Amino acid sequence: MWPSLKRLALGFFLLSLTSGILLMADWNRRKPAGDDAPTAAAVKTPGGVTKQWQLHLVEYTNVSDVEEAEHGVLAGFKDSGLVEGRDYAVTIRNAQGDMGTVGSLIDASLSEGADMLITLSTPTLQAAVQRVQKIPVVFTFVSDGVLAGAGRTVTDHLPHVTGVYLGAAYQEMLALIRQFFPNIRNLGTLFVPAEINSVFNKDQLTEEAKKVGIDVIAVAANTSADVPDAALALSSRQIDAWCQVPGNLTASAFPSIASAAHRAKQPIFAFQSSQAHGGALVAYARDYFDGGHEAALMAVRIMRGENPATIPFQLVKKTTLVVNLEAARRLNIVLAPALIQQAGQVIGQ
């Protein structure tokens, strides 16, 4: 009897051992019921995003051109099919032209849990490049993203940064000057040595002007307090007209520039549409609204899952020609009808 019981116990032990081995071998393939169901984070809204994105816009100055770009950004999100409050929430901060404040604004956005930064201007992009690594950054209202340190080329850039740049329309403006103001041989401009975008724009204007036989005389202004004296100094130089290159400080201080030019009876050509309203004779401006709109559409691509590293920087080529007839009358300048007809906007008609 005992041998039979021993054989029975041994058989039971071997059967249990085999079952245990098979169970353990299959353990990694077993999942609790319902694991194939999507998680809440993977469910997309009708807008194609998986969460409500916290979008923080960081601006440097409060001028109408920045407002135009901001309006373009907000319109771009709406036009993309996303719904504010469901797909995204927007926080807007502006440094009011104080460089020391820019870093604090970006730090505040990060501490508040921003999912994406949208920067408007070169200084805010530069600060974001230095301070942000873990969330996407999309820029607009920038002369050159590479110059601002966001990449080596428009395709080889920081993996979390992309955006839209708006190089000034130098060739278009200089062609216009040569056609309608053929006697102009010397142009003057102010620039800000501390702003890399201002120096870049000054150099670009000088280079392009030389190609069409026009010289550029540039005078530096380091602070807003320097602008009136720098403008007065430039107006006393041998220039035929002003051609004010884009820059943050010079945009904020443009009334002082316009005042000096008007006292000297010298016309101003500009590259920001707001400066035509501020007294420039002609402005050949990139479309800042369009630039903001395109940046928003880039941001939406990222929100829907695209990798910003694969999105090249994009140049906005659309321009707006603004002619100021009030400035022309004040300077006793008769503008050619063909120039007025080309304008997308005419002030004082």
CORCOR-V650234 format. One record per helix or strand. SS is the DSSP state (alpha for helix, beta for strand). FROM is the first residue (numbers start at 1). TO is the last residue. If there is no record, write none. Layout:
ss=SS from=FROM to=TO
ss=SS from=FROM to=TO
This chain:
ss=alpha from=2 to=25
ss=alpha from=27 to=29
ss=alpha from=40 to=42
ss=beta from=53 to=59
ss=alpha from=64 to=79
ss=beta from=84 to=84
ss=beta from=88 to=94
ss=alpha from=99 to=111
ss=beta from=116 to=120
ss=alpha from=122 to=131
ss=beta from=136 to=140
ss=beta from=151 to=151
ss=beta from=157 to=157
ss=beta from=161 to=165
ss=alpha from=170 to=180
ss=beta from=186 to=191
ss=alpha from=196 to=211
ss=beta from=215 to=220
ss=alpha from=224 to=235
ss=beta from=241 to=244
ss=alpha from=248 to=252
ss=alpha from=254 to=263
ss=beta from=268 to=270
ss=alpha from=273 to=277
ss=beta from=282 to=286
ss=alpha from=288 to=303
ss=alpha from=308 to=310
ss=beta from=314 to=315
ss=beta from=319 to=324
ss=alpha from=325 to=330
ss=alpha from=337 to=342
ss=beta from=345 to=347
